[in-house]
Amino acid sequence: MGTLKYLLDTHTLLWAVRGDAKLSDAARNILMYTSDQVFVSAVSAYEIMYKYKIGKLQGFEDVAGNYIDVLKKFGANELSINTRHAHYAGELDWEHRDPFDRLLVAQAHVDNLILITDDPYIKSQPLVVTLW
């Protein structure tokens, strides 16, 4: 069996960057001891900036304004969006319409990553292994 690899959903990333108590102990341990196997999607960069600009991420000015520096300091690997991810996200047979979540689920499935999330809609997706 290969090394496990993890993908952070956007809220998990925000909580981890801030050291928020909402982050589960399991997630905190993975981030602390396996940071080289943790990925953050380009989807999260877009979601953070989009939601910040429309006023849904009050208090995260530092993350939104300095995203690349925050990500480098955090130490996670960047995961780009490719055509396979986009195609899979579009063909998902899943009622959930949030394009950010659909892309994260697609990336986790296509790249065989464990998605670290507390989102009940994502955790209901049977094709993805989630951790929380």
N, C-alpha and C positions, 0 to 999 in steps of 0.2 A: 504494500500500500504506500502511495506517495505521501508527501508532506501536505497537510491540510492548508488551504489558502482561503482567505476571508475577504469579503467585500463589505464595507461599511455603508449602511444607508445614510442619507443626509443628516437625519436627526442624531443618529449615533455618532457621526463625525462631529457635529456641533457639541454634543454633550461631552465627548472625549476631549476635544480641544479646550473646553471650559472646565473639565474636571467635575462635571455636574453629577450630583447624587443620583440622577435618573439612570445613569449608566449602570448596567448590571455588573455584579462581581465577575461573572463568567466573561463578559465582554472586556472588562478592565484587565483581567488576567491575560487574555489573548493579546491585547494591545501592549501590555507591559513585557510579555515574554516572547512574542512571536511577531514583532513589528515588521520584520523583513517579509513576512507572508501576508501582510495586510494591504489591501488595495482600496483606493478611493476613486470613484468614477468621475469622469468629466461631467456626467449628469449632475453631480452634486454641486459643481462650480456654477453651472447654469441655474440650478434650483435655488441656491443660496442668493445669487445676485438678483434673480427674478423676484423672489419673495421679499428680499430686502427692499428693492425698489418700489414694490407695491405696499410696503408697510407691514408685512406679516412677520418680519424678523427683527423686531425692536430689541435693542440691546446687543446686537451682533455686528455693529458697525466695524469693529476691528477685524472680524473674520471676513466680512464682505469686502471691505476696502483693501485688505492685504492678503487676499486668499492664497496667492501663490507662496508668499513668505510663510504663512501659517501652515500650509500643507508641507513645505520643506522642513519646517521646524518639527512638525508632527512626525515626520519620518515614514509615512505610508507611501506605497507605490501608486503612481497615477495609472488609471485604466482608461484608455481612449475608447470612444464609441466607433465601432466598425459596421460595415454593411450587414454582417451576420447578426449582430446585436439588434440593429434597427429592424431587419426583416422579421426576426423572431418576436420582437416586441409587438410588431404590427399584426402578426398572425396568432398571438396568444388568445386562446379561448377563455377569456377572463373578463368578467363584467366591469372590473375596475378601470376607470377611464383616465386616471392620473398618468400623464405621459412620463413623468419622472420615475414613478414606481414601476411602470411597465418596462422601461429601459433597464432599471436596476435588476429586476427579476430576469429579464432576458440575458443580461450580462452574467449574472450568477449561473444561470442554466448553461449557456453556451460555453463559458469558460470554467465550468465545474468549480465554482466558488461557494463557500458557505456564507450566506448573507446574514450579517449581524443587524438585526432590526427588532424593534418593539411594535411595529406597525401591524395591527390585526388583519388588515386587508392583504398585506404581503404574506403574513404567516399562514393565511388561508390558501395560498397558492400551492397546490400539491406537488408541482414539479421542482420546487426549490427547497433545499435544506436551509433552514434558518436557525439562528442561535439567539436565545435570549433567556 
